[in-house]
Structures are given as structure tokens and as C-alpha cells.
């Protein structure tokens, strides 16, 4: 026997390549370059042309590349040029090279896309909602927030013939959420259930099949050998609540007609059944045999019931000890009990007791807050209201409290009080379930819209497909005494509207800020700490320090990177052994992700005090770049957050 090695190179005699960063931010100035390789043209002069094909108003060519360069046979040349990003958008550059003196008339060209993206970490949003069922025109006041700048304001108006359209922004937020733990990944799939029948018609602005496949693949990456899920991909310990929540959502997807792998669901069912002690034949009280905390056991029972199982002993044990459960768990228990037997005494008792937990007002209702806070289970009053609405709508759809809970939850949504993925997920499902059961009239509408006095074309709305939704974006200039948009409705059915505003406060990022969580970051080289000037090619350490005033669960630390630096994945190749800079701390980091424009660290539990971790970067592109504010926030308590100040970083040529 024997073996041999051969290499084949496929190329062209003259090649031009673009050397650019992955992105720029407004006001960045960077050195880009054209790399010309003369692989088969013989010695001669190459002529280079730079053309801005798209986005000429978004970028300024500060220094053009040399127009000509002499190349030896087989030689190459790097021709730098400098650009300044003026504002956000997409720029397309084309580099064209030719060797006019060559008999073959050699030429080549390459087109490269350079995104210019602003950092939205400190961007703020507000929205108002409403509906009308009478013909005629009406005005909607913008209500410019106090933190908004006095100049232009981005405004988006959405008109739709269904209440579910008003839920679309919440559904889209879940489907495109930037992080991906077991809860967030699962919540990102839930809109496919809430908007079933509509998701395939473009309501989510995502490819439904691809979104489902990506979500399921990510959940598989969290599955442990025993079938349970961890909190992050590659985890080694199970997360019982996350496993049960994921199984419940996957079973709802399966019921809604989506293809969900049987093996994934079976592994999760087996793991939960074992933890519940449901397979045990030992005598005694099932409550004493629960292998998990009762609150987690409640959602595990609900998930198994939704999967078609009937863990009656565990259901009865939880019912017998229901006084020890918080109100949100008792709502979940009611849903499980109702699905097992809607007429059983445990179901009617749980229903009556849930009604007693609800404060009823003239137009709205909400669940009375409990005396304990279950942060390990993402507890919040808004989510409890949503769970109660789901349970009541299932067990007593015509109860007057159902409409009042829905109205109260809608007011929380309108006021921007649904701030995390658990609140949005349960609220979305509850409101969508409520709305779908109550929309009987097929709409046939026409709507007209005026923004800043400018009229848009009439928008016909036939039925409830996504194509019936009318959206218009505009930039409204400086404040006036009467800022508003005007809408006119004509036809049959109720017209729902949403007016959204977004802005960046004028002083955003100028100074650091902290609300229970503080964050600082410094760049460090082999020669010096706390630097803002580095050299292209240099390894740089970013030391991130997070300080919390009390134990905090589920913290995300978002670290935007200067476009001239790239994150280094030291788990690849020689990895940490190849570093010339030491890392500081980092044992508290549960999971980290390196992305095209940022690094993200996560802490499942962070004790009170100061904690430091290091992210390694490589300086790649000379220039002057913004390093936007780093942000640390509790993912399920967004009011607990802090950010560092913006910093400018200079990368010098090597």
C-alpha cells in the first residue's frame, strides 16, 4: 500500500481582494485596502479604481488609494485608503483593477458590502396602542417622552384589522431576541403557537421552517445524556424548569401541526418523569418522593400532562399541598388539572381559589402579589397575570374576570411594562388565545394615514393576513405644540393601531450609569493597562468588571467591540496556551458568545460584590473607532442594569 499528497490551486492571473472590517459605526474612520496579486500577468503596471456603488451619501472617502502600482511577476501590493462612516446604512464598494499593458488585457474586480451600524444598546422605545370600530378620522397624539431629543424622532405607525397584529411586535421581539438560553430559545418558538395560522403568512418577518429548525437544533445542543436540558448549550447540569417549559412549548407546537422530533420530546419526558418520582413503585406520599422543588414539579406535571401523560399521584400531591405554592404555580396547576379532568373537584377548587386571588377593579383585574419572590423561576407579577388569564380562559372562558385580566395585561403591554422574555411569552400566548376566540367579524377595511401632515396612499385591509397590515415609518422633526398622526377608518370590522417611537437620548453613553448593577471595562496590552491606543496585529485584553449590590440571577453583559478589533476564541487551536496575556478571573461566567460586533457574557448567579472576567481581542484594522457603552442587565429584572461610558479606540498601523 502507499499514499501520496497533492495540491491543486485554482486562481486567476490577476486578482484584487478587499481588506475591510466586518462593520463600521457612524463617525468611525478606518483604513481599508485593496490587495492586488499579479499571479500570471508578467511584470507591469496595475491601475486601480475605487467606486462607491451604493450608499455614497453614507460614507466619505477621506484618502483615495493610489491609482497605479508597479507589480513584479508573481508580486503583490497593498493599496490602503481611508473612509469615514457618516451615518447608518449599507455601503457597497467596488475595487476594479486592470493591467492595460498586458497583451491579454488582464482585469479583475471585487464588490464588498460594508455595513454601517449604530449601537442600539442605549436606544429607548415607547409605543401607544388603541382601536376604533367607527368610520371617520381621528388624531393620535405622539406624546414625545421627556428623555427624547428635541430634534427628529423616528416614528412607526402600524394599522391592522386584527388584535393579533398588535401582538406582532412582541412576537417579533421574542423571535429575534439576541440571547439564547433554554428559556429564551423556547420563548422564541412560542410565537409560532400564539400566531398559528398567521405565522406562515409573514407575520413574524422570519422564515417559519428555518426559525423552528434553528430553535430545535439549539435546544438539542442543550440536551444532556439523561434527556433533560441544561441552561446553555454544552451545559453539564440540568435545568428542570427550563426542561419542563421547553417540553410544554414543544408539545404545543406539535399540537399546532409543526414537526417536532419525537426523540427530543421523549428524552425530556423521561427525565421529568424520573425527577417527579412518577415511575416509583415505593409506598408513601408522592409529595415526599418528589425529586425536585414543588414549584418546578408543578410545571413538570403541566408539561407531562400536555404531552398526554397523566401523573395523577403527583398532581394530587401538589393539589393537597397547594397552599405552599405561589399563585403563578397554582395557575399552572389549574391548567394541568383542567386538561386531566375539567369536572373533577380538584379542578373546580383550584378555579375558585384562583378567582379569590384576583383583585377586580372597574375595568381591569390583576393577581394580588404574593409575599415571596421566586427569581430562580423568572417570577414577576405581569407573568402571573398572564398565567392566570391562560388558566381562566381555559377553565372558565365566559367568566367576567377573563376580559378584565386581558384588559389589565393589555395596559401593561401598552405601558411598556412587559420587559423580559417570560413576561412577553406568556402574555403573548394569553392575549392571542383571548383575542382569537373573540374575533368573529371578517374585516373589510380601508385606512388612510397622515404623518407630519403628509398623506399616504389608502390601505385596503381584506381579512387577517399579514399583507393586510399597513406600516409606515417617518422621521418627525423637532417638537411642536401639537405633534400627532391622523388616521381615517372606513369599512367593516375593528381597526387596531400602534404608534411606536424610538430615540437615543442626547447624553447617552457620555457617562456611566448604575441601577443595582455597575460595569467597567479596560483594554490592556502586554506593555500597559487601561489603554485606548493599540497597534494593528496586537493582542489586546478587555478586562470587564461587574459589581452587584445583592445576589443577582441571570445577568447578561453585552460588550460592543470597536470595529477595528476582533474577538479571539481561545478555545480553538492552541487556544489559551498561545496567549501572551494573562486572563483575570472569569470563573463566574456561565456562558460566553463571541459575535461579529460584540462579545456577550452571562452569569446564572452572581453574588454581591465585584467580579472580573477577560475577553481577548486582536487589533485588525487601523483607524479611529467608537467602542459603544457596555451594558450589564438582569435579563428578567431589566430595571436592574448599568452601563459604561462610550470610549474611542485608535488602532495605529503596524
C-alpha positions as CSV (number, residue, x, y, z in Angstrom):
1,X,0.0,0.0,0.0
2,X,1.0,3.6,-0.2
3,X,-0.2,7.1,-0.1
4,X,0.6,10.5,-1.6
5,X,-0.3,14.1,-1.1
6,X,-1.1,16.6,-3.9
7,X,-2.4,20.2,-4.0
8,X,-4.4,21.9,-6.7
9,X,-4.5,25.7,-6.9
10,X,-7.3,27.3,-8.9
11,X,-6.7,31.0,-9.4
12,X,-6.6,33.8,-12.0
13,X,-3.6,35.7,-13.3
14,X,-4.7,39.0,-11.8
15,X,-6.7,39.2,-8.5
16,X,-7.9,42.1,-6.4
17,X,-9.2,41.5,-2.8
18,X,-10.8,43.9,-0.4
19,X,-9.5,44.2,3.2
20,X,-12.3,45.7,5.3
21,X,-13.6,45.3,8.9
22,X,-16.9,43.4,9.4
23,X,-18.7,46.7,10.0
24,X,-18.3,50.4,10.9
25,X,-20.2,52.7,13.2
26,X,-21.2,56.3,12.4
27,X,-18.2,58.6,12.7
28,X,-15.6,55.8,12.6
29,X,-12.6,56.4,10.3
30,X,-10.9,53.3,9.1
31,X,-8.1,52.2,6.8
32,X,-9.3,49.8,4.2
33,X,-7.1,48.3,1.5
34,X,-7.0,46.7,-1.9
35,X,-4.8,43.7,-2.2
36,X,-3.6,43.1,-5.7
37,X,-1.9,39.9,-6.7
38,X,-0.1,39.5,-10.1
39,X,0.0,35.7,-10.4
40,X,0.4,35.3,-14.1
41,X,0.5,38.6,-15.9
42,X,4.2,39.3,-16.0
43,X,5.8,42.5,-14.7
44,X,3.8,45.6,-15.4
45,X,1.7,48.5,-14.0
46,X,-1.7,47.8,-12.5
47,X,-4.4,50.5,-12.4
48,X,-6.9,50.6,-9.5
49,X,-10.3,52.3,-9.4
50,X,-12.5,52.6,-6.3
51,X,-16.2,53.0,-6.9
52,X,-18.9,53.6,-4.3
53,X,-21.7,51.5,-5.9
54,X,-24.3,52.0,-3.1
55,X,-24.6,54.4,-0.2
56,X,-22.4,57.2,-1.5
57,X,-24.1,59.6,1.0
58,X,-23.3,57.4,3.9
59,X,-19.5,57.4,3.6
60,X,-16.7,59.8,2.8
61,X,-13.5,58.8,1.0
62,X,-11.0,60.6,3.2
63,X,-8.0,59.3,1.3
64,X,-8.3,57.5,-2.1
65,X,-6.0,54.6,-2.9
66,X,-3.1,55.0,-5.3
67,X,-4.3,54.9,-8.9
68,X,-1.3,52.9,-10.2
69,X,1.3,50.5,-8.8
70,X,4.2,48.6,-10.5
71,X,4.0,44.9,-9.9
72,X,6.7,42.3,-10.5
73,X,5.7,39.0,-12.0
74,X,4.2,37.0,-9.1
75,X,4.2,40.1,-6.9
76,X,1.5,41.7,-4.8
77,X,0.8,45.1,-3.5
78,X,-1.4,46.5,-0.7
79,X,-3.0,49.9,-1.6
80,X,-4.6,51.4,1.5
81,X,-7.4,54.0,1.5
82,X,-9.3,55.7,4.3
83,X,-13.0,56.1,4.7
84,X,-15.2,57.8,7.3
85,X,-18.7,56.5,8.1
86,X,-21.2,59.3,8.2
87,X,-24.4,57.6,9.2
88,X,-26.1,54.1,9.5
89,X,-26.8,52.2,6.3
90,X,-25.3,49.8,3.9
91,X,-22.4,50.8,1.6
92,X,-21.2,48.8,-1.3
93,X,-17.6,49.4,-2.6
94,X,-16.2,48.0,-5.8
95,X,-12.5,47.7,-6.5
96,X,-11.5,47.4,-10.1
97,X,-8.0,46.6,-11.3
98,X,-6.5,46.2,-14.8
99,X,-3.1,45.8,-16.4
100,X,-3.5,47.8,-19.7
101,X,0.0,47.0,-20.9
102,X,-0.6,43.3,-20.8
103,X,-1.4,41.7,-24.1
104,X,-4.2,39.6,-22.5
105,X,-5.9,42.7,-21.1
106,X,-6.0,41.3,-17.6
107,X,-8.6,42.8,-15.3
108,X,-10.5,41.8,-12.1
109,X,-13.0,43.4,-9.8
110,X,-14.5,42.7,-6.4
111,X,-17.5,44.2,-4.7
112,X,-17.7,44.3,-0.9
113,X,-20.5,45.3,1.5
114,X,-19.6,47.4,4.5
115,X,-22.5,47.8,6.9
116,X,-22.6,51.0,9.0
117,X,-24.5,50.2,12.2
118,X,-25.2,52.3,15.2
119,X,-25.2,50.7,18.6
120,X,-28.7,50.5,19.9
121,X,-27.8,49.3,23.5
122,X,-28.9,52.7,25.0
123,X,-31.7,53.3,22.5
124,X,-35.1,53.8,24.0
125,X,-38.6,53.0,22.8
126,X,-42.2,53.9,23.5
127,X,-45.5,53.0,22.0
128,X,-49.2,53.7,22.3
129,X,-52.0,51.3,21.2
130,X,-55.7,51.5,20.5
131,X,-58.6,50.5,18.3
132,X,-61.7,52.0,16.7
133,X,-64.8,50.5,15.1
134,X,-66.5,53.6,13.7
135,X,-65.9,55.3,10.4
136,X,-64.2,58.7,10.4
137,X,-60.9,60.4,11.1
138,X,-59.2,60.7,14.4
139,X,-55.9,62.1,15.8
140,X,-53.3,60.2,17.9
141,X,-51.0,62.3,20.0
142,X,-47.4,61.3,19.8
143,X,-46.7,62.2,23.4
144,X,-42.9,62.8,23.0
145,X,-41.2,61.3,26.1
146,X,-39.1,63.6,28.3
147,X,-35.9,61.7,27.5
148,X,-36.4,62.1,23.8
149,X,-34.2,64.6,22.0
150,X,-35.7,67.9,20.9
151,X,-34.8,67.2,17.3
152,X,-36.1,64.5,14.9
153,X,-37.8,61.4,16.3
154,X,-38.2,58.0,14.5
155,X,-41.9,57.2,14.3
156,X,-43.6,54.0,13.1
157,X,-47.3,53.7,12.7
158,X,-49.0,50.3,12.2
159,X,-52.6,49.8,11.2
160,X,-54.2,46.3,11.2
161,X,-57.6,44.6,11.0
162,X,-56.9,42.2,13.9
163,X,-56.0,42.4,17.6
164,X,-53.3,39.9,16.9
165,X,-51.4,42.4,14.8
166,X,-50.9,44.5,17.9
167,X,-49.1,41.5,19.4
168,X,-46.8,41.2,16.4
169,X,-44.1,43.5,17.8
170,X,-44.0,41.4,21.0
171,X,-43.9,38.2,18.9
172,X,-41.1,39.6,16.7
173,X,-39.1,40.6,19.8
174,X,-39.3,37.0,21.0
175,X,-38.4,35.5,17.7
176,X,-35.4,37.8,17.2
177,X,-34.2,38.0,20.9
178,X,-30.4,38.3,20.8
179,X,-29.6,35.8,23.5
180,X,-30.3,32.1,23.6
181,X,-30.5,30.2,26.9
182,X,-33.1,27.4,27.2
183,X,-35.8,29.8,28.3
184,X,-35.1,32.4,25.6
185,X,-34.7,29.9,22.8
186,X,-38.0,28.2,23.8
187,X,-39.8,31.6,24.2
188,X,-38.6,32.4,20.7
189,X,-40.6,29.4,19.4
190,X,-43.8,30.3,21.2
191,X,-45.0,32.9,18.7
192,X,-45.5,30.1,16.2
193,X,-48.2,28.8,18.6
194,X,-49.7,32.1,19.6
195,X,-50.0,33.3,16.0
196,X,-50.7,29.8,14.5
197,X,-52.4,30.2,11.1
198,X,-50.8,33.6,10.8
199,X,-47.1,32.9,11.2
200,X,-47.0,31.3,7.7
201,X,-48.4,34.4,6.2
202,X,-45.4,36.6,7.0
203,X,-46.5,38.0,10.4
204,X,-43.2,37.3,12.1
205,X,-40.8,38.5,9.4
206,X,-38.9,35.2,9.7
207,X,-38.8,32.0,7.7
208,X,-41.0,29.8,9.9
209,X,-39.5,26.5,8.9
210,X,-35.9,27.8,9.4
211,X,-36.8,29.5,12.6
212,X,-38.2,26.3,14.0
213,X,-35.3,24.2,12.8
214,X,-32.7,26.6,14.3
215,X,-34.6,26.7,17.7
216,X,-34.9,22.9,17.9
217,X,-31.2,22.4,17.0
218,X,-30.2,24.8,19.7
219,X,-32.4,23.0,22.3
220,X,-30.8,19.7,21.2
221,X,-27.4,21.3,21.9
222,X,-28.5,21.7,25.5
223,X,-29.8,18.2,26.0
224,X,-27.9,16.0,28.5
225,X,-27.5,12.2,28.2
226,X,-30.4,11.7,30.6
227,X,-32.8,13.7,28.3
228,X,-33.1,16.9,30.4
229,X,-31.9,20.2,29.1
230,X,-29.2,22.4,30.6
231,X,-29.5,26.2,30.7
232,X,-26.9,26.8,27.9
233,X,-25.5,24.7,25.0
234,X,-22.9,22.4,26.3
235,X,-24.1,22.6,29.9
236,X,-23.3,19.7,32.3
237,X,-26.1,20.2,34.8
238,X,-29.9,20.0,34.2
239,X,-32.3,22.9,34.4
240,X,-35.6,21.4,35.5
241,X,-37.8,24.4,35.0
242,X,-36.2,25.1,31.5
243,X,-36.7,21.4,30.6
244,X,-40.4,21.5,31.6
245,X,-41.1,24.8,29.9
246,X,-39.4,23.7,26.7
247,X,-41.4,20.4,26.7
248,X,-44.6,22.3,27.2
249,X,-43.9,24.6,24.3
250,X,-42.7,21.8,22.0
251,X,-45.9,19.8,22.8
252,X,-48.0,22.9,21.9
253,X,-46.0,23.2,18.7
254,X,-46.7,19.5,17.9
255,X,-50.4,20.0,18.6
256,X,-50.4,23.0,16.3
257,X,-49.2,20.9,13.4
258,X,-45.4,21.6,13.4
259,X,-42.9,18.8,13.0
260,X,-41.1,18.4,16.3
261,X,-38.6,15.5,16.8
262,X,-40.1,12.6,18.8
263,X,-36.7,11.7,20.3
264,X,-36.2,15.2,21.7
265,X,-39.6,15.3,23.4
266,X,-39.3,11.7,24.7
267,X,-36.0,12.3,26.3
268,X,-37.4,15.4,28.1
269,X,-40.5,13.4,29.2
270,X,-38.4,10.6,30.6
271,X,-36.2,13.0,32.5
272,X,-39.1,14.8,34.1
273,X,-41.0,11.7,34.9
274,X,-37.9,10.3,36.7
275,X,-37.4,13.6,38.7
276,X,-41.1,13.6,39.7
277,X,-40.8,10.1,41.1
278,X,-43.7,9.2,38.8
279,X,-42.1,5.8,37.9
280,X,-41.5,4.8,41.5
281,X,-43.5,1.9,43.0
282,X,-42.4,2.6,46.6
283,X,-45.3,3.2,49.0
284,X,-45.8,6.5,50.7
285,X,-46.8,10.1,50.0
286,X,-45.9,11.1,46.4
287,X,-45.1,14.6,47.9
288,X,-42.3,13.1,49.8
289,X,-40.9,11.3,46.7
290,X,-40.8,14.5,44.5
291,X,-37.2,14.7,43.4
292,X,-37.5,18.4,42.7
293,X,-38.7,21.5,44.4
294,X,-42.6,21.8,44.3
295,X,-42.7,24.9,42.1
296,X,-40.6,23.1,39.5
297,X,-42.7,20.0,40.0
298,X,-45.8,21.9,39.1
299,X,-44.6,23.0,35.6
300,X,-43.1,19.5,35.2
301,X,-46.6,18.0,35.8
302,X,-48.2,20.6,33.5
303,X,-45.7,19.7,30.7
304,X,-46.2,15.9,31.1
305,X,-50.0,16.4,31.0
306,X,-49.7,18.4,27.8
307,X,-47.6,15.5,26.4
308,X,-50.5,13.1,27.1
309,X,-49.4,11.6,30.3
310,X,-51.4,11.5,33.5
311,X,-49.2,11.8,36.6
312,X,-52.3,11.7,38.9
313,X,-50.4,10.9,42.1
314,X,-48.1,13.9,41.7
315,X,-51.0,16.1,40.6
316,X,-52.9,15.1,43.7
317,X,-49.9,15.6,45.9
318,X,-49.4,19.1,44.6
319,X,-53.1,19.8,45.0
320,X,-53.0,18.7,48.6
321,X,-50.1,21.0,49.3
322,X,-51.2,23.9,47.1
323,X,-51.1,26.4,49.9
324,X,-47.3,26.1,49.8
325,X,-47.3,27.1,46.1
326,X,-47.1,30.7,44.8
327,X,-50.1,32.0,42.8
328,X,-48.4,31.5,39.4
329,X,-47.7,27.8,40.1
330,X,-51.4,27.4,41.2
331,X,-52.5,28.8,37.8
332,X,-50.2,26.2,36.1
333,X,-51.7,23.5,38.3
334,X,-55.2,24.6,37.3
335,X,-54.3,24.2,33.6
336,X,-52.9,20.7,34.2
337,X,-55.9,19.7,36.4
338,X,-58.4,21.0,33.8
339,X,-56.7,19.1,31.0
340,X,-56.8,15.9,33.0
341,X,-60.5,16.3,34.1
342,X,-62.3,19.6,33.8
343,X,-65.1,18.4,36.1
344,X,-63.0,16.9,38.9
345,X,-63.2,18.5,42.4
346,X,-59.5,19.5,42.2
347,X,-60.2,21.5,39.1
348,X,-63.2,23.3,40.4
349,X,-61.5,24.0,43.7
350,X,-58.4,25.4,42.0
351,X,-60.6,27.6,39.8
352,X,-62.5,29.0,42.7
353,X,-59.3,29.7,44.6
354,X,-57.6,31.4,41.7
355,X,-60.6,33.7,41.3
356,X,-60.2,34.6,45.0
357,X,-56.5,35.7,44.3
358,X,-57.6,38.2,41.7
359,X,-58.2,41.9,42.5
360,X,-61.1,43.1,40.4
361,X,-61.4,46.7,39.5
362,X,-63.9,48.7,37.4
363,X,-62.3,47.9,34.1
364,X,-59.3,45.6,34.8
365,X,-58.1,42.9,37.1
366,X,-54.7,41.5,38.3
367,X,-53.5,38.8,40.7
368,X,-52.6,40.0,44.1
369,X,-48.8,39.9,44.7
370,X,-47.5,37.2,47.0
371,X,-45.2,37.6,49.9
372,X,-42.3,35.7,48.3
373,X,-40.4,36.3,45.1
374,X,-39.2,33.2,43.1
375,X,-36.4,34.7,41.0
376,X,-35.0,31.3,40.1
377,X,-38.3,30.7,38.3
378,X,-38.4,34.1,36.5
379,X,-41.2,35.3,38.7
380,X,-43.0,38.6,38.1
381,X,-46.5,40.0,38.6
382,X,-47.0,40.5,34.9
383,X,-46.2,36.9,34.1
384,X,-48.5,35.8,36.9
385,X,-51.4,37.8,35.4
386,X,-50.7,36.2,32.0
387,X,-50.7,32.7,33.5
388,X,-53.9,33.4,35.4
389,X,-55.5,34.6,32.1
390,X,-54.4,31.4,30.3
391,X,-55.8,29.3,33.1
392,X,-59.1,31.2,33.4
393,X,-59.6,31.3,29.7
394,X,-59.2,27.5,29.6
395,X,-61.3,26.7,32.6
396,X,-64.0,29.5,32.5
397,X,-63.9,31.3,29.2
398,X,-67.1,33.3,29.9
399,X,-66.0,34.5,33.4
400,X,-66.1,38.3,33.6
401,X,-62.6,38.2,35.1
402,X,-61.2,36.9,31.8
403,X,-61.9,40.1,29.9
404,X,-60.7,42.2,32.8
405,X,-57.4,40.3,33.1
406,X,-56.9,40.7,29.4
407,X,-57.6,44.4,29.6
408,X,-55.1,44.7,32.5
409,X,-52.5,42.7,30.7
410,X,-53.0,44.9,27.6
411,X,-52.5,48.0,29.6
412,X,-49.2,46.6,30.9
413,X,-48.2,45.9,27.3
414,X,-49.2,49.4,26.2
415,X,-47.2,50.9,29.1
416,X,-44.1,49.0,28.2
417,X,-44.2,47.0,31.4
418,X,-43.6,43.6,29.7
419,X,-39.8,43.7,29.9
420,X,-38.5,40.2,29.7
421,X,-39.0,37.1,27.6
422,X,-41.0,35.2,30.2
423,X,-43.5,38.1,30.6
424,X,-43.8,38.6,26.8
425,X,-44.1,34.9,26.1
426,X,-46.9,34.1,28.5
427,X,-48.6,37.5,27.8
428,X,-48.4,36.9,24.0
429,X,-50.0,33.4,24.3
430,X,-52.7,34.6,26.7
431,X,-53.7,37.6,24.7
432,X,-53.6,35.8,21.4
433,X,-55.7,33.0,22.8
434,X,-58.2,35.5,24.2
435,X,-58.3,37.6,21.0
436,X,-58.6,34.6,18.6
437,X,-61.7,33.3,20.4
438,X,-63.4,36.7,20.3
439,X,-62.8,38.0,16.7
440,X,-65.8,36.8,14.7
441,X,-66.2,39.6,12.1
442,X,-64.0,39.2,9.0
443,X,-62.7,42.7,8.4
444,X,-63.1,44.6,5.1
445,X,-61.5,48.0,5.8
446,X,-59.7,50.9,4.2
447,X,-57.4,53.1,6.2
448,X,-55.7,56.4,5.4
449,X,-52.8,57.8,7.4
450,X,-51.1,61.2,7.7
451,X,-47.7,61.7,9.5
452,X,-46.3,65.2,9.9
453,X,-49.1,66.4,7.6
454,X,-48.1,64.1,4.8
455,X,-50.7,61.7,3.4
456,X,-50.0,58.1,2.5
457,X,-51.9,56.1,-0.1
458,X,-55.2,54.4,1.1
459,X,-54.5,51.0,2.6
460,X,-57.1,48.3,1.9
461,X,-57.4,45.5,4.5
462,X,-59.2,42.3,3.5
463,X,-59.1,39.5,6.0
464,X,-56.4,39.0,8.6
465,X,-53.3,38.1,6.5
466,X,-50.1,39.9,7.2
467,X,-50.5,41.6,3.8
468,X,-53.5,43.4,5.3
469,X,-51.3,45.2,7.9
470,X,-50.2,48.7,6.9
471,X,-46.9,50.1,8.2
472,X,-45.3,53.5,7.6
473,X,-42.1,54.8,9.1
474,X,-41.1,58.5,9.2
475,X,-38.8,60.9,10.8
476,X,-40.8,63.6,12.6
477,X,-38.9,66.9,13.0
478,X,-38.4,68.9,16.2
479,X,-41.3,69.1,18.8
480,X,-44.3,71.3,18.2
481,X,-47.2,72.1,20.4
482,X,-49.5,69.5,18.6
483,X,-47.5,66.5,17.5
484,X,-49.8,63.8,16.2
485,X,-50.6,61.4,13.4
486,X,-54.1,61.2,11.8
487,X,-55.9,58.1,10.8
488,X,-59.2,57.7,8.9
489,X,-61.1,54.4,9.0
490,X,-63.8,53.2,6.6
491,X,-65.5,49.8,6.3
492,X,-66.4,46.8,8.4
493,X,-64.5,45.4,11.4
494,X,-62.3,46.9,14.1
495,X,-59.2,48.8,13.2
496,X,-56.2,48.4,15.6
497,X,-53.4,50.9,15.6
498,X,-49.9,51.2,17.2
499,X,-47.7,54.3,17.2
500,X,-44.1,53.5,18.1
501,X,-41.3,55.9,18.7
502,X,-37.6,55.3,19.1
503,X,-34.7,57.6,20.0
504,X,-31.3,57.8,21.6
505,X,-31.1,60.3,24.5
506,X,-28.7,63.2,23.7
507,X,-26.4,62.3,26.5
508,X,-26.4,58.5,26.0
509,X,-23.1,56.9,26.7
510,X,-21.3,60.1,27.8
511,X,-21.1,58.9,31.4
512,X,-21.5,55.6,33.2
513,X,-24.7,54.7,35.0
514,X,-25.7,52.1,37.5
515,X,-29.0,50.8,38.9
516,X,-28.1,47.9,41.2
517,X,-25.5,46.8,38.6
518,X,-22.3,48.6,37.7
519,X,-19.9,47.7,34.9
520,X,-16.5,49.0,33.8
521,X,-14.1,47.7,31.1
522,X,-10.5,48.5,30.3
523,X,-8.2,47.5,27.4
524,X,-4.9,46.0,28.3
525,X,-1.8,45.2,26.2
526,X,1.4,43.4,27.1
527,X,3.0,46.8,27.8
528,X,0.3,48.8,29.5
529,X,-3.1,48.7,31.3
530,X,-6.1,50.9,30.6
531,X,-5.2,51.9,27.1
532,X,-7.2,53.3,24.2
533,X,-4.4,53.3,21.6
534,X,-3.2,49.9,20.2
535,X,-1.3,48.7,17.2
536,X,-2.7,46.6,14.3
537,X,-1.9,43.0,14.9
538,X,-1.5,43.4,18.7
539,X,-3.3,41.1,21.1
540,X,-5.5,43.1,23.5
541,X,-7.2,42.0,26.7
542,X,-10.6,43.6,27.6
543,X,-11.0,43.3,31.4
544,X,-14.7,43.6,32.4
545,X,-15.7,44.2,36.0
546,X,-19.3,43.8,37.1
547,X,-20.4,44.9,40.5
548,X,-23.8,44.0,42.0
549,X,-25.3,45.2,45.3
550,X,-27.0,41.9,46.0
551,X,-27.1,38.3,44.7
552,X,-28.4,38.6,41.1
553,X,-29.6,35.8,38.8
554,X,-29.5,35.6,35.1
555,X,-27.3,38.5,34.2
556,X,-26.2,39.4,30.6
557,X,-23.1,41.5,29.9
558,X,-23.2,43.0,26.4
559,X,-19.8,44.2,25.2
560,X,-19.8,46.0,21.8
561,X,-16.4,45.9,20.2
562,X,-14.6,48.6,18.2
563,X,-14.9,47.6,14.5
564,X,-11.1,47.7,14.3
565,X,-10.7,44.8,16.8
566,X,-11.9,41.2,16.6
567,X,-12.8,38.8,19.4
568,X,-10.4,35.9,19.8
569,X,-11.8,32.5,20.5
570,X,-9.2,30.9,22.7
571,X,-11.0,27.5,22.7
572,X,-9.8,26.9,19.1
573,X,-6.4,25.7,18.1
574,X,-3.6,26.2,20.6
575,X,-6.1,28.5,22.4
576,X,-5.2,29.6,25.9
577,X,-1.7,28.1,25.6
578,X,-0.9,30.6,22.8
579,X,-1.8,33.7,24.7
580,X,0.8,36.1,25.8
581,X,-1.5,37.9,28.1
582,X,-3.0,36.5,31.3
583,X,-6.7,36.4,31.9
584,X,-8.2,37.8,35.1
585,X,-11.0,36.0,37.0
586,X,-13.9,34.7,34.9
587,X,-15.0,31.7,37.0
588,X,-18.4,33.3,37.5
589,X,-19.1,33.3,33.7
590,X,-21.7,30.6,32.9
591,X,-21.6,31.1,29.2
592,X,-20.0,33.3,26.6
593,X,-20.6,34.1,23.0
594,X,-18.3,35.9,20.5
595,X,-20.2,37.6,17.7
596,X,-19.3,39.7,14.7
597,X,-19.6,43.0,16.6
598,X,-19.6,42.1,20.3
599,X,-18.9,39.7,23.0
600,X,-21.6,38.6,25.4
601,X,-21.1,37.1,28.9
602,X,-23.7,35.5,31.0
603,X,-23.9,34.8,34.7
604,X,-26.6,32.4,36.0
605,X,-25.9,33.5,39.6
606,X,-23.7,36.4,40.7
607,X,-23.1,37.0,44.4
608,X,-23.0,40.5,45.8
609,X,-19.6,42.2,45.2
610,X,-17.1,42.8,42.4
611,X,-16.4,40.2,39.6
612,X,-13.9,40.4,36.8
613,X,-13.5,38.5,33.5
614,X,-11.3,38.9,30.4
615,X,-12.2,38.8,26.8
616,X,-9.3,38.6,24.3
617,X,-9.2,40.7,21.1
618,X,-6.9,41.2,18.2
619,X,-6.4,44.6,16.6
620,X,-7.0,44.1,12.9
621,X,-7.8,47.4,11.1
622,X,-6.0,50.7,11.5
623,X,-8.3,53.7,12.2
624,X,-10.3,55.5,14.8
625,X,-13.3,53.6,16.2
626,X,-16.1,54.0,18.7
627,X,-16.4,51.4,21.4
628,X,-20.0,51.9,22.4
629,X,-21.2,51.6,26.0
630,X,-21.0,48.2,27.6
631,X,-24.3,47.2,29.2
632,X,-24.9,44.7,32.1
633,X,-28.5,43.9,32.9
634,X,-30.6,41.3,34.7
635,X,-32.5,39.6,31.9
636,X,-35.6,39.0,34.0
637,X,-35.4,42.2,36.0
638,X,-34.5,44.9,33.4
639,X,-34.7,47.7,35.9
640,X,-31.5,46.4,37.4
641,X,-28.9,47.5,34.9
642,X,-25.8,49.6,34.4
643,X,-23.7,50.8,31.5
644,X,-20.2,52.1,31.0
645,X,-19.4,55.2,29.0
646,X,-18.5,55.3,25.3
647,X,-14.8,55.2,24.5
648,X,-12.9,56.0,21.3
649,X,-10.2,53.5,20.4
650,X,-7.3,54.2,18.0
651,X,-5.6,51.4,16.1
652,X,-2.3,52.5,14.6
653,X,-0.8,50.9,11.5
654,X,1.9,48.3,12.2
